[in-house]
Amino acid sequence: MAGVAATFLLALSATACSGARNTSDPIPSVNLTTEPAPSVGIVPAPDKSTAAEYIKALEAINPEIVDGNPARAVSRGRNQCDSIRNYPNDRERLIDYVQIRFNTEKHPNGFDRETSAKILDVVRTYLCPD
């Protein structure tokens, strides 16, 4: 009896792995609509003018936010937009994320909550689409 069961299981696994398809099975349908997929991921990079205004606004809060690396500040802001999209009404969580993202050598744990809230507002104003 054990030999029959083993033979049956061996035959079953060989059929399953053979890649053969039962021709009586319906062919799965594929959605080929031309509608655009919803946008996901990081927002596009801002144009030079917008990026310059964004950096200027961050430096007005505290020059240490940019810390001599405007490209990094833009990148962090673009990543923050993803969090804003995911949690648009959870300001406290978004401030937490700003504190994690916007850190420097002098501020390894991020900036205080008041400064982080201002950073969040600047990110929303300059980098995040509506």
C-alpha positions as CSV (number, residue, x, y, z in Angstrom):
1,M,0.0,0.0,0.0
2,A,2.8,2.4,0.9
3,G,4.4,1.7,-2.5
4,V,1.2,2.5,-4.3
5,A,0.9,5.8,-2.4
6,A,4.5,6.7,-3.2
7,T,4.0,5.9,-6.9
8,F,0.9,8.1,-6.9
9,L,2.6,11.0,-5.2
10,L,5.6,10.7,-7.6
11,A,3.3,10.7,-10.6
12,L,1.3,13.7,-9.3
13,S,4.4,15.8,-8.6
14,A,5.8,15.0,-12.1
15,T,2.6,16.1,-13.7
16,A,2.5,19.3,-11.6
17,C,6.1,20.2,-12.4
18,S,6.0,19.3,-16.1
19,G,4.6,22.7,-17.1
20,A,1.9,20.9,-19.1
21,R,-1.4,22.7,-19.1
22,N,-4.7,20.9,-19.4
23,T,-6.1,22.3,-22.7
24,S,-9.6,22.2,-21.2
25,D,-8.6,24.8,-18.6
26,P,-9.6,28.3,-19.6
27,I,-6.8,30.7,-20.6
28,P,-6.5,33.3,-17.9
29,S,-7.5,36.8,-18.9
30,V,-5.1,39.7,-18.9
31,N,-6.2,43.3,-18.3
32,L,-4.8,45.3,-21.1
33,T,-6.5,48.7,-20.4
34,T,-4.7,51.8,-21.3
35,E,-5.6,53.7,-18.2
36,P,-2.6,55.0,-16.3
37,A,-1.6,53.2,-13.1
38,P,-1.9,55.2,-9.9
39,S,1.3,57.0,-9.1
40,V,3.4,55.4,-6.4
41,G,6.8,55.9,-5.0
42,I,8.9,59.0,-4.6
43,V,7.6,62.3,-6.1
44,P,9.5,63.7,-9.1
45,A,12.5,66.0,-8.4
46,P,11.6,69.6,-8.3
47,D,12.7,72.0,-11.0
48,K,15.8,74.2,-10.1
49,S,13.7,77.2,-9.1
50,T,11.5,75.3,-6.8
51,A,14.4,73.4,-5.3
52,A,16.2,76.7,-4.6
53,E,13.1,78.2,-2.9
54,Y,12.8,75.0,-0.8
55,I,16.4,75.2,0.3
56,K,16.1,78.9,1.1
57,A,12.9,78.2,3.2
58,L,14.7,75.4,5.1
59,E,17.8,77.6,5.8
60,A,15.5,80.3,7.0
61,I,14.3,77.9,9.7
62,N,17.8,76.8,10.6
63,P,20.8,76.6,8.2
64,E,21.9,73.4,9.9
65,I,18.9,71.6,8.3
66,V,20.5,71.8,4.9
67,D,24.0,71.3,6.4
68,G,25.8,72.3,3.2
69,N,24.1,69.5,1.2
70,P,21.1,70.8,-0.7
71,A,20.8,67.6,-2.8
72,R,20.4,65.5,0.4
73,A,17.8,67.9,1.8
74,V,15.8,67.6,-1.4
75,S,16.1,63.9,-1.3
76,R,14.9,63.7,2.3
77,G,12.0,66.0,1.5
78,R,10.9,63.9,-1.5
79,N,11.0,60.8,0.7
80,Q,8.9,62.7,3.3
81,C,6.3,63.3,0.6
82,D,5.7,59.5,0.5
83,S,4.9,59.6,4.2
84,I,2.6,62.6,3.7
85,R,0.8,60.6,1.0
86,N,0.4,57.6,3.3
87,Y,-0.5,59.5,6.5
88,P,-2.0,62.9,5.3
89,N,-3.9,63.6,8.5
90,D,-1.5,62.3,11.1
91,R,0.7,65.3,11.7
92,E,2.3,63.9,14.8
93,R,3.5,60.8,12.9
94,L,4.8,63.0,10.1
95,I,6.7,65.1,12.5
96,D,8.3,61.9,13.9
97,Y,9.3,61.0,10.4
98,V,10.8,64.4,9.8
99,Q,12.9,63.9,13.0
100,I,14.1,60.6,11.7
101,R,14.9,61.8,8.1
102,F,16.3,65.3,8.7
103,N,19.3,64.6,10.9
104,T,22.8,66.0,10.8
105,E,26.1,65.5,12.5
106,K,25.1,68.2,15.0
107,H,21.5,66.8,15.3
108,P,21.9,63.0,15.0
109,N,18.4,62.4,16.5
110,G,16.8,65.1,14.3
111,F,15.6,68.5,15.3
112,D,13.2,69.4,18.0
113,R,9.5,69.0,17.4
114,E,8.8,72.6,16.7
115,T,11.6,72.8,14.1
116,S,10.5,69.5,12.6
117,A,6.9,70.8,12.3
118,K,8.3,73.8,10.3
119,I,10.3,71.5,8.1
120,L,7.2,69.4,7.4
121,D,5.3,72.6,6.4
122,V,8.1,73.6,4.0
123,V,8.3,70.1,2.5
124,R,4.5,70.2,1.9
125,T,4.7,73.6,0.4
126,Y,7.5,73.1,-2.1
127,L,7.9,69.4,-2.8
128,C,4.6,67.5,-2.4
129,P,2.0,67.6,-5.0
130,D,-1.6,68.2,-3.9
